[in-house]
Amino acid sequence: MLYRPLGATGLRVSEIGYGCASWWGQKAFPEDEALRLVHYAIDQGVTLFDTSPAYSGGNAEPRLGRALKGLDTSKLIVATKAGTRFVGGRVRRDMSLAAIEQDILKSLVTLGLETLPVLQLHGPDPSELTPEFEDGLLALKRRGLFQALGANSFDPVVLDLIIASPAFDLVMMDVNVLRPERKTQLKAAKAAGKGVLAGMPLAMGHTNLQILKIRGVRDLWYAARALKNHRHDISAGARFRFLNQVEGISGAQAALSYVLSHSEISCAVVGATRQTHLAEDLAASGLTLPPDLARRIIETQMRR
Ligand SMILES: NC(=O)c1ccc[n+]([C@@H]2O[C@H](COP(=O)([O-])OP(=O)(O)OC[C@H]3O[C@@H](n4cnc5c(N)ncnc54)[C@H](OP(=O)(O)O)[C@@H]3O)[C@@H](O)[C@H]2O)c1
């Protein structure tokens, strides 16, 4: 596993991280399998784990806490979020400083940590990013509640504001072959010395036509999520199925090599709940994207 700097934070992270969200956090996914995947990832050199109190019906963050219990977490960069939480059967949003402080204190207990290595605002609104709000966040940081501050958003306006603000150390955005427009934010993030966590680096499996491979309840869940939230990505992903035809590397490795070919990215945070998938993904660290494939990806991106 190779490691990259997380912007100017002084922290280094494995270039492939593990996303403790989606199916991994669902109660229907057996706890022992979920914990085994985290332990396997750590054994393979993964140091960055991303989660949120709002993920997977509120089950993902406590499950990560159980996976880390009793382990030496001093070298791990656990990244969680604040501003959203799962209460009363649904995700509720409160981006006030008081709510963020409560979220942090709860996450510290849930994850069994004394400080959060990375705290990310979960989808802030541009109107919320005021100087007073950012000063309040920095005051929480000075108390040692977290080490690095970031925000997770898919909105370019929000991403631009986060990148431009000196209060933030990093940003999490969706980066994959279906999102060439993110290059603008990637360049700006690098110029501003911000770390970048790339979420959904495998385009949620759509370049692999995952939606056509229903093998059980897990795949039905993925298919339902895609149809509900990311319908356009299903057809867009099909145009990149050539990623699965490269000699010597798998489709997932080709997709990850594309993401990691961007030097602005600190870590590609993958979601994988089958150990064979995770092993394949982690083996993508250090691979070079073949030049012919890079050209074909760009040509396909330009044809949309
Ligand atoms: N999705 C979002 O809206 C979102 C938003 C913010 C942040 N994030 C962060 O990004 C992380 C990753 O996002 P994600 O899980 O939605 O998307 P992703 O990593 O792009 O894709 C995950 C999908 O790819 C499949 N997969 C993984 N490795 C594979 C392989 N080697 N071969 C074939 N299929 C493979 C997984 O299947 P199996 O489970 O069957 O292995 C899963 O269906 C999240 O955990 C979270 O930390 C995501």
The ligand as a Gaussian input file, in Angstrom:
#p B3LYP/6-31G(d) Opt

LIG

0 1
 N      -22.289000       6.905000      -2.395000
 C      -22.347000       8.120000      -1.875000
 O      -23.353000       8.864000      -2.062000
 C      -21.217000       8.657000      -1.024000
 C      -21.315000       9.934000      -0.548000
 C      -20.288000      10.457000       0.227000
 C      -19.204000       9.697000       0.550000
 N      -19.116000       8.433000       0.094000
 C      -17.941000       7.629000       0.524000
 O      -17.420000       6.878000      -0.549000
 C      -17.365000       5.500000      -0.161000
 C      -17.505000       4.615000      -1.362000
 O      -18.733000       4.907000      -2.021000
 P      -19.714000       3.781000      -2.573000
 O      -19.547000       2.527000      -1.790000
 O      -21.047000       4.381000      -2.658000
 O      -19.222000       3.600000      -4.084000
 P      -17.971000       2.870000      -4.802000
 O      -16.852000       2.621000      -3.872000
 O      -17.705000       3.673000      -6.024000
 O      -18.597000       1.484000      -5.297000
 C      -19.010000       0.500000      -4.406000
 C      -19.595000      -0.622000      -5.240000
 O      -18.569000      -1.234000      -6.012000
 C      -18.554000      -2.638000      -5.765000
 N      -17.167000      -3.099000      -5.822000
 C      -16.157000      -2.820000      -4.961000
 N      -15.018000      -3.415000      -5.347000
 C      -15.307000      -4.100000      -6.474000
 C      -14.547000      -4.938000      -7.333000
 N      -13.255000      -5.169000      -7.128000
 N      -15.182000      -5.513000      -8.407000
 C      -16.478000      -5.285000      -8.637000
 N      -17.256000      -4.496000      -7.853000
 C      -16.678000      -3.901000      -6.791000
 C      -19.156000      -2.823000      -4.392000
 O      -19.734000      -4.105000      -4.336000
 P      -19.604000      -5.118000      -3.060000
 O      -20.187000      -4.378000      -1.882000
 O      -20.410000      -6.279000      -3.505000
 O      -18.144000      -5.437000      -2.836000
 C      -20.196000      -1.709000      -4.368000
 O      -21.375000      -2.110000      -4.993000
 C      -18.508000       5.375000       0.868000
 O      -18.370000       4.244000       1.695000
 C      -18.354000       6.650000       1.627000
 O      -17.307000       6.525000       2.578000
 C      -20.079000       7.903000      -0.704000

